[in-house]
């Protein structure tokens, strides 16, 4: 009988382990079989056992009361002590001698929260009696858990809530500015312990969200640095590739009218939206139009909007120099004024003179220049030229392009770096692209390659290694030479 019981327990543990470590890389497994009341009760007991709350009974804990900043400060100082074990002391002036209306028990937590740089450093900023929103709580929790990684970083940003949802610390982030109740603060702290215990596994997710996703353009719009390029992808391929990319945290999709897949790109985006993987505002969509002597160039913007099923396009580019490209660019400018397009730029302009042909007539300066750019053709002089206009270089063919990836991947410098960092050649090249200040749009329809291409943010090339790759440059283009 005893052996049977041990066997059953072992089986249950194995099932739990399998579920835990295969749950879509989410490290808090939601106790979906529990009611809210049951989970609140478990969270209260966990908080009391870890001395995060001092209330000896669930009734006195007042789980349905909205928590104040002073109360949260005390809970967070206790959480830092009992769960995190260590917290830095900033040496800030945190005496709060002029605060008379805080309970002495809470005041200690207020001082510690200030010393740990989790919350405000003077009474006016601290506002001890104010209630706490979800947004504020996550900001403070993030500062506590990832202090070393995020020194000097201002986490008041909507992506903190995306990560919060991704890690299953909360179930719903649709109302981030709603005041939080004491019981649900306990629940979120309890769930966070699982994240802390698996911290190494979630660090990459956080870095993606905070450090590597966005680049500020010269029009002050934000643009991610790694894309999925959909050139040559036919209808179903484009839909599937876009969907798979959005599943693994890509937020940047590049298409063009010439590719004849704008509608299918939208289907992939819509599929991800319908499955609650992303919201429209999470996805940065670029399309391109080849100039011509259009009778109504403004209509070209509307055609792409209709094909893509969107209310606005994040970035619209002139696909290449051609007849009346100036007229098409002015149409893009009007589209920006009408909120149909957020940012505009150009593609396949390879000399300062070619760039100036648009820049000189532009009211809205090109935010992006999208060119062929890889280790053998690095646009070095042109990149230095456009730098003074804060125009960003975006790399198509970042891995060398059709029929030339083997040449890139077999380069001795790239191979040695791949061996050193235990990465693929593709990952080394993409890491170089990002560190060199470029936006990269690798092409792929393979879900595994799409995922592999994104996993480049857990290492960094040294300055000497960057120079070695710069030395590979041959000024050798592969397309339209």
Protein Blocks (a to p, Z undefined) as FASTA:
>chain_A
ZZmmmmmmmmmmmmmmmmmmmngoiabdcdfkbcfklmmmmmmmmmmmnomafcfbfkln
ommbccdfklmmmmmmmmmmmmnopacdehiacklmmbmkbcfklmmmmmmmmmnomacc
bfklnommbccdfklmmmmmmmmmmmmmmgoiafbbfklmmmmmmnomafbfkbmmbccd
fklmmmmmmmmmmmmmmmmmmmmmmmmmmmmmpccdfkopacdfbdcdfehiafklmmmm
mmmmmmnopabdcddfklopmmmmmmmmmmmmmnomacfklpccdddddddddfblmlmm
mmmmmmnopabdfbdcdfbgcehklmmmmmmmmmmmnopafbdcdehiabfklmmmmmmm
pmbdcfbdcddddfklgolmmmmmmmmnopacddehknnpahilmmmmmpmklmmmmmmn
opafklmmmmmmmmnopacddddfbfklmmmmmmmmlbccdfklmmmmmmmpgoiafbhZ
Z
